[in-house]
């Protein structure tokens, strides 16, 4: 299991377009991926779960990944959050 924290740097947070991109990204991997934000557990394979997770600008999220492709999945998540801009 791998865990890593990210800060949402996009001024508009994770609205519909980036939420959809995150969902598509997570569906590429077999590993279990969970995001914690504001005390909520978010299923990143669901756009609705992402949108209701209140991942807005400046918030810190904790990403937890476990499974056979967890390293590749975390590398992709790291790229996603570091490149998240409007």
N, C-alpha and C positions, 0 to 999 in steps of 0.2 A: 504494500500500500504506500502511495506517495501522497503527501499533502503539501500545498503551497498557497500562500496568500497573495492576492492581487488587489490593487486599488483601481477603481473605475475612473479613468482619466478622460473619458469622453464627456464633454459638457452636457450632453443630453442623455447620458446614461445608456442603459440597454433598452432602447425603444424597439419598435417592431422589426426594423431591418436588421440591426445587429443581433437581436434575439433570434431571428430566423437563421442567420448565419451561424450563430453558436449552436443552435439545435442541429443543423445539418452537419456541422463539424463533429459533434458528439455522437451522432448516429453512425459515423464511420468506424467507430471503435467498439470492440466487444466488451471491454472493461466496464465495470460499474463506475459511473461518474456522479458525484454528488457535490452540490455547491451549497455552502452555508452563508447566509447573509441576514443580518438583523434578527438572528435567532430562528430563522426559517430554513428548512431544508428544501432545496430547489432541485427538481429533476430537469437537467439541461437538455433532455431529449423531448421536452414538451415546451413549445413556445408559450403557452398559457402559463405554465409554472414559472418560466423565466420572467414574463411580463408582470406577474403578480408578486415576484420576489423583491421588488423595489430596489433593484440594483442601479442606483442613481449616482451621479457625479460625486466623487470623494469617498464613497463607501468602500469598505474593505470586504472582500469575499474570500472564503476559504474553500479551495477546491480539493476534493479527496477522490483519488482514483485507485482502483484495485482491479487487477486482472492481468491476463497474459500480455496485453499490449499497453500496459499502463505508462511505460516510459515514453512511447511514441505519442500517446494521448496527451500526456502532460506537456510534452514539447509543443504540440499543436495548441494547447490551451495557453501556454506561455506566449506564443506568437500572437494568438488571437487578442489576448488582453493587452499586450504591449503595443499592438498596432491599431487598437480600437480608437478611431478618431472619426469625427463627423465627415 
